[in-house]
């Protein structure tokens, strides 16, 4: 038993099965790559995505180990730069990516049917949904209120806010001095994307039109 949990120790069988497949399949096929990666990593792209189990950046982009630096949180949000508070997981990862790994591209990946975005709308319409979730999705309060005001049909607000959140996170990225400096020097680019779970389609934010365009297959 694991102390204080009331649960038996040991890896869950579903995870054990997956690990066996990994060892016999992908690891066996890419053993040289894994051994090279043990010496260090040099990913060129950072993806900030949602914790949603249905939206895995490595799967969507068919990325091999070491190709993507991925940070996942509720609703794929980037907070604005601030020094107050204590814990800054996403901000720390961002600093590591830009200042240490010298990432050349950051992609904010939103998605359809996002629970974090739904929570933000619920807070607006019906009140609190959770102690920690409320505070986090509060990052979207202003843009959410604008979407609600500008979008007549309630059924359209979810997707509109999902995509508006990507734009907001891109704007928040530029509040970090090391990001804005890398942008000014041409060492870094920022992109936004939105993934449809049901259709398996990826939309990319057009920097000229500020609209999300379907990526050709």
Buried (B, 14 or more C-beta within 10 A) or exposed (E): EEEEEEEEEEEEEEEEEEEEEEEEEBBEEBEEBEEEBEEEEEBEBBBBBBEBEEBBBBEBBEBEBBBBBBBBBBBBBBBBBEEEEEEBEBBEBBBBBBBEBEBBEBBBBBBBBBBBBBBBBBBBEEEEBEEEBBEBBEBBEEBBEBBBEEBEEEEEBBBBBBBBBBBBBBEBBBEBEBBBEBBEEEEBBBBBBBBBEEEEEBBBBEEEEEEBEEEEE
